[in-house]
Amino acid sequence: MSSTDTSPQVLTVQSATLPPMAFRLPPGMHAIEVSLDAEERAEAAQRLVRDIYPHGSEPLWGTMGALYSAMADALLSDGIAFFGIGLYAIEDSGGVAHCSLTIAVCESGDTAPDVVAQGIRAALLGDPLREVSWLDLPCGPAVSAITFRKLLVDGAYTESGADAELVMGQIQVHIPFPTGPYTAVVTLDTASVEQWDEFSQALGGIVRSVEFPAREPLASGSLAAESPASEPPAPGEVTY
């Protein structure tokens, strides 16, 4: 599986309330900054659809841009801070493999990453159908959970006209902040389970790149550009 888009993905979001968090995106992941204000979020949605449909038309971009903008609004209300779509060419069949990536940040009630991770692991192990693993990432401890589920697709939406089963795979990685009582929840969903190994490796690269830079958060309600004295984000780097 190889990406059809090799251009670097660059996204910068500065949170007014959370300690900063940075990570790198692989090529082929098209990102939208959910935590921007409404006007900037709509503009980001328009850029997203042009990335996904580079040969599209203005009517298509307008329709899909409005759709993704509304989706970003809904995700923000659900506590999602980041949303990405991965589109990759499948070399053998000529098809396209698809995945979605979201990152939510929630309060964890504790500032010790080990304690938080142990509690998350214990809670996730309550589901016998979930594969739970402890991770030692460069940024600290984390817990991953893998699940597969079958969905029944109505025949009205299939080529054959018959009901069909669709297998969905999900990888979720919980990463406690070492800099405050928060946990980042990184979730990858895909119906392209034939490319599961490739998607697993891609998500592994994302979570291994997570960093929590020592930087003072901005004043409440403010957004600002990077200071001229600070290092610019590397290609593909996302900063909260």
Phi and psi restraints in degrees (value plus and minus 20) as a CYANA .aco file:
   2 SER   PHI    -150.4  -110.4
   2 SER   PSI     128.0   168.0
   3 SER   PHI     -96.2   -56.2
   3 SER   PSI     122.0   162.0
   4 THR   PHI    -106.4   -66.4
   4 THR   PSI     -28.4    11.6
   5 ASP   PHI    -142.9  -102.9
   5 ASP   PSI      86.8   126.8
   6 THR   PHI    -119.9   -79.9
   6 THR   PSI     -17.7    22.3
   7 SER   PHI     -89.3   -49.3
   7 SER   PSI     124.6   164.6
   8 PRO   PHI     -86.8   -46.8
   8 PRO   PSI     122.3   162.3
   9 GLN   PHI    -116.2   -76.2
   9 GLN   PSI      99.4   139.4
  10 VAL   PHI    -143.3  -103.3
  10 VAL   PSI     107.0   147.0
  11 LEU   PHI    -166.6  -126.6
  11 LEU   PSI     114.6   154.6
  12 THR   PHI    -151.9  -111.9
  12 THR   PSI     101.8   141.8
  13 VAL   PHI    -150.3  -110.3
  13 VAL   PSI     109.9   149.9
  14 GLN   PHI    -132.5   -92.5
  14 GLN   PSI     101.2   141.2
  15 SER   PHI    -105.6   -65.6
  15 SER   PSI     124.2   164.2
  16 ALA   PHI    -103.9   -63.9
  16 ALA   PSI     -32.7     7.3
  17 THR   PHI    -146.5  -106.5
  17 THR   PSI     -42.3    -2.3
  18 LEU   PHI    -121.7   -81.7
  18 LEU   PSI     130.9   170.9
  19 PRO   PHI     -80.8   -40.8
  19 PRO   PSI     128.5   168.5
  20 PRO   PHI     -86.9   -46.9
  20 PRO   PSI     129.0   169.0
  21 MET   PHI    -161.5  -121.5
  21 MET   PSI     116.5   156.5
  22 ALA   PHI    -151.3  -111.3
  22 ALA   PSI     128.3   168.3
  23 PHE   PHI    -177.0  -137.0
  23 PHE   PSI     147.1   187.1
  24 ARG   PHI    -131.3   -91.3
  24 ARG   PSI     122.3   162.3
  25 LEU   PHI    -121.8   -81.8
  25 LEU   PSI     124.2   164.2
  26 PRO   PHI     -98.2   -58.2
  26 PRO   PSI     138.2   178.2
  27 PRO   PHI     -77.2   -37.2
  27 PRO   PSI     126.0   166.0
  28 GLY   PHI      74.7   114.7
  28 GLY   PSI     -29.3    10.7
  29 MET   PHI    -116.1   -76.1
  29 MET   PSI      97.5   137.5
  30 HIS   PHI    -118.7   -78.7
  30 HIS   PSI     103.2   143.2
  31 ALA   PHI    -131.9   -91.9
  31 ALA   PSI     129.9   169.9
  32 ILE   PHI    -150.8  -110.8
  32 ILE   PSI     115.6   155.6
  33 GLU   PHI    -108.0   -68.0
  33 GLU   PSI      71.0   111.0
  34 VAL   PHI     -82.7   -42.7
  34 VAL   PSI     -51.4   -11.4
  35 SER   PHI    -104.3   -64.3
  35 SER   PSI     -14.1    25.9
  36 LEU   PHI     -90.3   -50.3
  36 LEU   PSI     149.3   189.3
  37 ASP   PHI     -93.4   -53.4
  37 ASP   PSI     151.1   191.1
  38 ALA   PHI     -78.9   -38.9
  38 ALA   PSI     -64.1   -24.1
  39 GLU   PHI     -86.5   -46.5
  39 GLU   PSI     -65.0   -25.0
  40 GLU   PHI     -87.1   -47.1
  40 GLU   PSI     -53.4   -13.4
  41 ARG   PHI     -85.3   -45.3
  41 ARG   PSI     -60.8   -20.8
  42 ALA   PHI     -84.2   -44.2
  42 ALA   PSI     -60.4   -20.4
  43 GLU   PHI     -85.2   -45.2
  43 GLU   PSI     -59.4   -19.4
  44 ALA   PHI     -84.5   -44.5
  44 ALA   PSI     -56.4   -16.4
  45 ALA   PHI     -84.6   -44.6
  45 ALA   PSI     -58.3   -18.3
  46 GLN   PHI     -85.8   -45.8
  46 GLN   PSI     -59.1   -19.1
  47 ARG   PHI     -86.3   -46.3
  47 ARG   PSI     -57.7   -17.7
  48 LEU   PHI     -79.6   -39.6
  48 LEU   PSI     -68.6   -28.6
  49 VAL   PHI     -87.7   -47.7
  49 VAL   PSI     -50.0   -10.0
  50 ARG   PHI     -91.0   -51.0
  50 ARG   PSI     -51.3   -11.3
  51 ASP   PHI     -88.5   -48.5
  51 ASP   PSI     -62.6   -22.6
  52 ILE   PHI     -93.8   -53.8
  52 ILE   PSI     -58.8   -18.8
  53 TYR   PHI    -139.3   -99.3
  53 TYR   PSI      50.6    90.6
  54 PRO   PHI     -84.4   -44.4
  54 PRO   PSI     -42.2    -2.2
  55 HIS   PHI    -125.2   -85.2
  55 HIS   PSI      -1.6    38.4
  56 GLY   PHI     -98.4   -58.4
  56 GLY   PSI    -196.5  -156.5
  57 SER   PHI    -135.6   -95.6
  57 SER   PSI     148.1   188.1
  58 GLU   PHI     -78.4   -38.4
  58 GLU   PSI     -63.5   -23.5
  59 PRO   PHI     -79.6   -39.6
  59 PRO   PSI     -61.4   -21.4
  60 LEU   PHI     -84.5   -44.5
  60 LEU   PSI     -66.9   -26.9
  61 TRP   PHI     -81.9   -41.9
  61 TRP   PSI     -60.1   -20.1
  62 GLY   PHI     -84.9   -44.9
  62 GLY   PSI     -64.0   -24.0
  63 THR   PHI     -86.7   -46.7
  63 THR   PSI     -70.1   -30.1
  64 MET   PHI     -89.5   -49.5
  64 MET   PSI     -53.4   -13.4
  65 GLY   PHI     -82.6   -42.6
  65 GLY   PSI     -62.9   -22.9
  66 ALA   PHI     -84.0   -44.0
  66 ALA   PSI     -58.6   -18.6
  67 LEU   PHI     -83.9   -43.9
  67 LEU   PSI     -67.4   -27.4
  68 TYR   PHI     -90.6   -50.6
  68 TYR   PSI     -50.9   -10.9
  69 SER   PHI     -84.9   -44.9
  69 SER   PSI     -64.0   -24.0
  70 ALA   PHI     -84.6   -44.6
  70 ALA   PSI     -57.5   -17.5
  71 MET   PHI     -83.9   -43.9
  71 MET   PSI     -61.5   -21.5
  72 ALA   PHI     -82.9   -42.9
  72 ALA   PSI     -59.4   -19.4
  73 ASP   PHI     -80.7   -40.7
  73 ASP   PSI     -62.9   -22.9
  74 ALA   PHI     -87.3   -47.3
  74 ALA   PSI     -60.7   -20.7
  75 LEU   PHI     -83.5   -43.5
  75 LEU   PSI     -60.4   -20.4
  76 LEU   PHI     -81.9   -41.9
  76 LEU   PSI     -60.5   -20.5
  77 SER   PHI     -86.6   -46.6
  77 SER   PSI     -41.8    -1.8
  78 ASP   PHI    -112.2   -72.2
  78 ASP   PSI     -14.1    25.9
  79 GLY   PHI      69.3   109.3
  79 GLY   PSI      -9.6    30.4
  80 ILE   PHI    -102.6   -62.6
  80 ILE   PSI     111.3   151.3
  81 ALA   PHI    -122.2   -82.2
  81 ALA   PSI     -39.8     0.2
  82 PHE   PHI    -165.1  -125.1
  82 PHE   PSI     120.9   160.9
  83 PHE   PHI    -158.9  -118.9
  83 PHE   PSI     112.1   152.1
  84 GLY   PHI    -158.1  -118.1
  84 GLY   PSI     132.9   172.9
  85 ILE   PHI    -142.8  -102.8
  85 ILE   PSI     107.0   147.0
  86 GLY   PHI    -122.8   -82.8
  86 GLY   PSI     106.1   146.1
  87 LEU   PHI    -145.5  -105.5
  87 LEU   PSI     102.5   142.5
  88 TYR   PHI    -155.1  -115.1
  88 TYR   PSI     117.3   157.3
  89 ALA   PHI     -94.5   -54.5
  89 ALA   PSI     116.5   156.5
  90 ILE   PHI    -115.8   -75.8
  90 ILE   PSI      92.6   132.6
  91 GLU   PHI     -84.3   -44.3
  91 GLU   PSI     -59.0   -19.0
  92 ASP   PHI     -89.1   -49.1
  92 ASP   PSI     -62.3   -22.3
  93 SER   PHI    -122.3   -82.3
  93 SER   PSI     -35.7     4.3
  94 GLY   PHI      60.5   100.5
  94 GLY   PSI     -15.3    24.7
  95 GLY   PHI    -104.4   -64.4
  95 GLY   PSI    -190.7  -150.7
  96 VAL   PHI    -147.4  -107.4
  96 VAL   PSI     108.0   148.0
  97 ALA   PHI    -113.9   -73.9
  97 ALA   PSI     120.4   160.4
  98 HIS   PHI    -147.4  -107.4
  98 HIS   PSI     121.4   161.4
  99 CYS   PHI    -165.7  -125.7
  99 CYS   PSI     139.6   179.6
 100 SER   PHI    -139.6   -99.6
 100 SER   PSI     128.2   168.2
 101 LEU   PHI    -150.6  -110.6
 101 LEU   PSI     107.3   147.3
 102 THR   PHI    -148.2  -108.2
 102 THR   PSI     132.9   172.9
 103 ILE   PHI    -153.3  -113.3
 103 ILE   PSI     103.6   143.6
 104 ALA   PHI    -136.8   -96.8
 104 ALA   PSI     130.8   170.8
 105 VAL   PHI    -143.4  -103.4
 105 VAL   PSI     106.7   146.7
 106 CYS   PHI    -148.1  -108.1
 106 CYS   PSI     138.9   178.9
 107 GLU   PHI     -93.1   -53.1
 107 GLU   PSI     119.5   159.5
 108 SER   PHI    -127.8   -87.8
 108 SER   PSI     -34.1     5.9
 109 GLY   PHI      59.5    99.5
 109 GLY   PSI     -20.2    19.8
 110 ASP   PHI    -169.0  -129.0
 110 ASP   PSI     133.5   173.5
 111 THR   PHI    -125.0   -85.0
 111 THR   PSI     -22.4    17.6
 112 ALA   PHI    -112.7   -72.7
 112 ALA   PSI      89.5   129.5
 113 PRO   PHI     -75.4   -35.4
 113 PRO   PSI     -60.4   -20.4
 114 ASP   PHI     -81.7   -41.7
 114 ASP   PSI     -63.6   -23.6
 115 VAL   PHI     -84.0   -44.0
 115 VAL   PSI     -64.9   -24.9
 116 VAL   PHI     -82.7   -42.7
 116 VAL   PSI     -66.2   -26.2
 117 ALA   PHI     -83.4   -43.4
 117 ALA   PSI     -60.0   -20.0
 118 GLN   PHI     -82.8   -42.8
 118 GLN   PSI     -60.8   -20.8
 119 GLY   PHI     -85.5   -45.5
 119 GLY   PSI     -60.9   -20.9
 120 ILE   PHI     -83.6   -43.6
 120 ILE   PSI     -64.3   -24.3
 121 ARG   PHI     -80.6   -40.6
 121 ARG   PSI     -64.7   -24.7
 122 ALA   PHI     -81.1   -41.1
 122 ALA   PSI     -60.4   -20.4
 123 ALA   PHI     -87.9   -47.9
 123 ALA   PSI     -61.1   -21.1
 124 LEU   PHI     -90.3   -50.3
 124 LEU   PSI     -50.1   -10.1
 125 LEU   PHI     -88.1   -48.1
 125 LEU   PSI     -29.3    10.7
 126 GLY   PHI     -88.5   -48.5
 126 GLY   PSI     -36.4     3.6
 127 ASP   PHI    -121.2   -81.2
 127 ASP   PSI      91.7   131.7
 128 PRO   PHI     -88.1   -48.1
 128 PRO   PSI     -36.1     3.9
 129 LEU   PHI    -109.6   -69.6
 129 LEU   PSI     -18.8    21.2
 130 ARG   PHI    -125.1   -85.1
 130 ARG   PSI     109.9   149.9
 131 GLU   PHI    -109.7   -69.7
 131 GLU   PSI      92.6   132.6
 132 VAL   PHI    -131.2   -91.2
 132 VAL   PSI     113.8   153.8
 133 SER   PHI    -155.7  -115.7
 133 SER   PSI     125.6   165.6
 134 TRP   PHI    -107.6   -67.6
 134 TRP   PSI     115.1   155.1
 135 LEU   PHI    -140.7  -100.7
 135 LEU   PSI     116.6   156.6
 136 ASP   PHI    -126.8   -86.8
 136 ASP   PSI      73.2   113.2
 137 LEU   PHI    -107.2   -67.2
 137 LEU   PSI     141.7   181.7
 138 PRO   PHI     -76.6   -36.6
 138 PRO   PSI     -49.7    -9.7
 139 CYS   PHI    -105.9   -65.9
 139 CYS   PSI     -27.9    12.1
 140 GLY   PHI     116.2   156.2
 140 GLY   PSI    -191.7  -151.7
 141 PRO   PHI     -90.8   -50.8
 141 PRO   PSI     132.3   172.3
 142 ALA   PHI    -173.9  -133.9
 142 ALA   PSI     147.9   187.9
 143 VAL   PHI    -153.4  -113.4
 143 VAL   PSI     111.1   151.1
 144 SER   PHI    -130.8   -90.8
 144 SER   PSI     131.1   171.1
 145 ALA   PHI    -158.5  -118.5
 145 ALA   PSI     110.6   150.6
 146 ILE   PHI    -137.4   -97.4
 146 ILE   PSI     111.5   151.5
 147 THR   PHI    -157.5  -117.5
 147 THR   PSI     129.1   169.1
 148 PHE   PHI    -144.9  -104.9
 148 PHE   PSI     121.4   161.4
 149 ARG   PHI    -163.6  -123.6
 149 ARG   PSI     131.3   171.3
 150 LYS   PHI    -123.2   -83.2
 150 LYS   PSI     113.9   153.9
 151 LEU   PHI    -136.2   -96.2
 151 LEU   PSI     122.6   162.6
 152 LEU   PHI    -116.7   -76.7
 152 LEU   PSI      98.1   138.1
 153 VAL   PHI    -114.9   -74.9
 153 VAL   PSI     106.3   146.3
 154 ASP   PHI     -80.6   -40.6
 154 ASP   PSI     120.8   160.8
 155 GLY   PHI     -78.4   -38.4
 155 GLY   PSI     -41.5    -1.5
 156 ALA   PHI     -84.8   -44.8
 156 ALA   PSI     -37.4     2.6
 157 TYR   PHI    -133.4   -93.4
 157 TYR   PSI      -8.0    32.0
 158 THR   PHI    -133.7   -93.7
 158 THR   PSI     136.1   176.1
 159 GLU   PHI     -86.1   -46.1
 159 GLU   PSI     -54.9   -14.9
 160 SER   PHI     -99.0   -59.0
 160 SER   PSI     -39.1     0.9
 161 GLY   PHI      65.3   105.3
 161 GLY   PSI     -22.4    17.6
 162 ALA   PHI    -123.2   -83.2
 162 ALA   PSI     132.9   172.9
 163 ASP   PHI     -79.9   -39.9
 163 ASP   PSI     125.1   165.1
 164 ALA   PHI    -160.2  -120.2
 164 ALA   PSI     130.5   170.5
 165 GLU   PHI    -109.3   -69.3
 165 GLU   PSI     118.2   158.2
 166 LEU   PHI    -142.2  -102.2
 166 LEU   PSI     104.0   144.0
 167 VAL   PHI    -113.1   -73.1
 167 VAL   PSI     106.5   146.5
 168 MET   PHI    -132.2   -92.2
 168 MET   PSI     115.4   155.4
 169 GLY   PHI    -134.2   -94.2
 169 GLY   PSI     125.3   165.3
 170 GLN   PHI    -158.4  -118.4
 170 GLN   PSI     114.4   154.4
 171 ILE   PHI    -138.0   -98.0
 171 ILE   PSI     108.5   148.5
 172 GLN   PHI    -148.2  -108.2
 172 GLN   PSI     108.1   148.1
 173 VAL   PHI    -139.9   -99.9
 173 VAL   PSI     103.9   143.9
 174 HIS   PHI    -120.2   -80.2
 174 HIS   PSI      99.9   139.9
 175 ILE   PHI    -141.3  -101.3
 175 ILE   PSI      86.2   126.2
 176 PRO   PHI     -87.6   -47.6
 176 PRO   PSI     119.5   159.5
 177 PHE   PHI     -91.3   -51.3
 177 PHE   PSI     113.8   153.8
 178 PRO   PHI    -103.0   -63.0
 178 PRO   PSI     -24.7    15.3
 179 THR   PHI    -131.0   -91.0
 179 THR   PSI     -13.3    26.7
 180 GLY   PHI     154.7   194.7
 180 GLY   PSI     150.0   190.0
 181 PRO   PHI     -99.9   -59.9
 181 PRO   PSI      40.3    80.3
 182 TYR   PHI    -155.4  -115.4
 182 TYR   PSI     137.2   177.2
 183 THR   PHI    -152.5  -112.5
 183 THR   PSI     110.6   150.6
 184 ALA   PHI    -109.7   -69.7
 184 ALA   PSI     113.3   153.3
 185 VAL   PHI    -134.9   -94.9
 185 VAL   PSI      88.7   128.7
 186 VAL   PHI    -119.1   -79.1
 186 VAL   PSI     101.8   141.8
 187 THR   PHI    -146.2  -106.2
 187 THR   PSI     107.2   147.2
 188 LEU   PHI    -135.6   -95.6
 188 LEU   PSI     106.4   146.4
 189 ASP   PHI    -139.4   -99.4
 189 ASP   PSI     121.5   161.5
 190 THR   PHI    -175.0  -135.0
 190 THR   PSI     127.3   167.3
 191 ALA   PHI    -120.4   -80.4
 191 ALA   PSI     -24.2    15.8
 192 SER   PHI    -107.9   -67.9
 192 SER   PSI      44.9    84.9
 193 VAL   PHI     -88.6   -48.6
 193 VAL   PSI     -38.2     1.8
 194 GLU   PHI     -85.1   -45.1
 194 GLU   PSI     -43.9    -3.9
 195 GLN   PHI    -123.0   -83.0
 195 GLN   PSI       6.3    46.3
 196 TRP   PHI     -77.2   -37.2
 196 TRP   PSI     -64.0   -24.0
 197 ASP   PHI     -81.1   -41.1
 197 ASP   PSI     -62.3   -22.3
 198 GLU   PHI     -86.1   -46.1
 198 GLU   PSI     -61.8   -21.8
 199 PHE   PHI     -86.3   -46.3
 199 PHE   PSI     -58.1   -18.1
 200 SER   PHI     -81.1   -41.1
 200 SER   PSI     -63.3   -23.3
 201 GLN   PHI     -85.4   -45.4
 201 GLN   PSI     -58.6   -18.6
 202 ALA   PHI     -83.5   -43.5
 202 ALA   PSI     -64.6   -24.6
 203 LEU   PHI     -86.8   -46.8
 203 LEU   PSI     -56.8   -16.8
 204 GLY   PHI     -79.0   -39.0
 204 GLY   PSI     -60.5   -20.5
 205 GLY   PHI     -85.0   -45.0
 205 GLY   PSI     -58.0   -18.0
 206 ILE   PHI     -84.2   -44.2
 206 ILE   PSI     -70.7   -30.7
 207 VAL   PHI     -91.8   -51.8
 207 VAL   PSI     -48.8    -8.8
 208 ARG   PHI     -90.9   -50.9
 208 ARG   PSI     -39.6     0.4
 209 SER   PHI    -108.6   -68.6
 209 SER   PSI     -24.5    15.5
 210 VAL   PHI     -82.6   -42.6
 210 VAL   PSI     114.0   154.0
 211 GLU   PHI    -153.9  -113.9
 211 GLU   PSI     134.5   174.5
 212 PHE   PHI    -142.1  -102.1
 212 PHE   PSI      65.1   105.1
 213 PRO   PHI     -83.1   -43.1
 213 PRO   PSI     128.1   168.1
 214 ALA   PHI    -102.5   -62.5
 214 ALA   PSI      75.4   115.4
 215 ARG   PHI    -166.0  -126.0
 215 ARG   PSI     118.9   158.9
 216 GLU   PHI     -88.2   -48.2
 216 GLU   PSI     114.3   154.3
 217 PRO   PHI     -87.7   -47.7
 217 PRO   PSI     135.9   175.9
 218 LEU   PHI     -92.6   -52.6
 218 LEU   PSI     142.8   182.8
 219 ALA   PHI     -84.3   -44.3
 219 ALA   PSI     133.1   173.1
 220 SER   PHI     -75.4   -35.4
 220 SER   PSI     109.4   149.4
 221 GLY   PHI      61.0   101.0
 221 GLY   PSI     -13.9    26.1
 222 SER   PHI    -128.8   -88.8
 222 SER   PSI     128.3   168.3
 223 LEU   PHI    -144.5  -104.5
 223 LEU   PSI     116.8   156.8
 224 ALA   PHI    -163.6  -123.6
 224 ALA   PSI     135.4   175.4
 225 ALA   PHI     -94.4   -54.4
 225 ALA   PSI     143.8   183.8
 226 GLU   PHI     -81.8   -41.8
 226 GLU   PSI     123.8   163.8
 227 SER   PHI     -83.5   -43.5
 227 SER   PSI     121.0   161.0
 228 PRO   PHI     -77.3   -37.3
 228 PRO   PSI     -45.9    -5.9
 229 ALA   PHI    -102.5   -62.5
 229 ALA   PSI     -32.1     7.9
 230 SER   PHI    -104.6   -64.6
 230 SER   PSI     140.4   180.4
 231 GLU   PHI     -93.8   -53.8
 231 GLU   PSI     116.7   156.7
 232 PRO   PHI     -90.9   -50.9
 232 PRO   PSI     133.6   173.6
 233 PRO   PHI     -85.4   -45.4
 233 PRO   PSI     120.7   160.7
 234 ALA   PHI     -88.9   -48.9
 234 ALA   PSI     138.1   178.1
 235 PRO   PHI     -73.8   -33.8
 235 PRO   PSI     110.8   150.8
 236 GLY   PHI      64.6   104.6
 236 GLY   PSI     -19.5    20.5
 237 GLU   PHI    -106.7   -66.7
 237 GLU   PSI     118.6   158.6
 238 VAL   PHI    -136.9   -96.9
 238 VAL   PSI     112.2   152.2
 239 THR   PHI    -146.2  -106.2
 239 THR   PSI     110.9   150.9
